[in-house]
């Protein structure tokens, strides 16, 4: 099933179904729905060979107002917010996934790429949203 159809199926489901799905990811349904829209938007950019790494996302995800998301601050309008969402979802559906370690290695391999343009905080590896996956 295409990703857009999955997003529409979840968005058009009854509230109890949306809440049950969102609870698997530890967020309210309105936040999960915004995440799905952002992932779909980013997927379309990549599928059409667009530049994503330093883009200001016009379809930005809602960011939970919880300490884990504010220390360091996760900017939903830049790619690091999207990467954090991907990591959080992967932690829930596939613990021990290894994706975060591969991402960290990729960033380390290209230190000349400005982290500011991706809104990557200098202490991102210490964030509770990343530390477990990077451990």
C-alpha positions, 0 to 999 in steps of 0.5 A: 500500500502506498504511504499516502494511502496509509496516512489517509487510512489512519487520518480517516479512521475513527478517533478510537482507532487513531488514538490506539495507533498513536499510543503505540508511538507514545504520542497523541493522535494529532501529533502522529498524524502530523508526523505521518504528513511530514514523513510523506512530504519528505518522502516525496522530496526524496522521490523526486530528487529534491534537496532535503538536508537543509530545507525549511520544511513547509509541512512541519511536524507537531513536536510534543511539549515534553522535556525530552523534546525540549532539551536539546530543542527539536526544531520541527521545521528542519530535517533534524526534527524529521530525523528525530521522529524517524528515530523515535518511531523506529525505537518503538517498532524495531528496538535495536534497529541500528539506524541511529548509529548509521546516521551518526556515522554518516554525519561524522564522515561529513563533518564539513556539512553545516549542522546549523542548516539541519538544526542539529544541536551540538549535544544531540547524542545526549538527548534521551530521544537519541541516547538509547539508540546510539548506546 
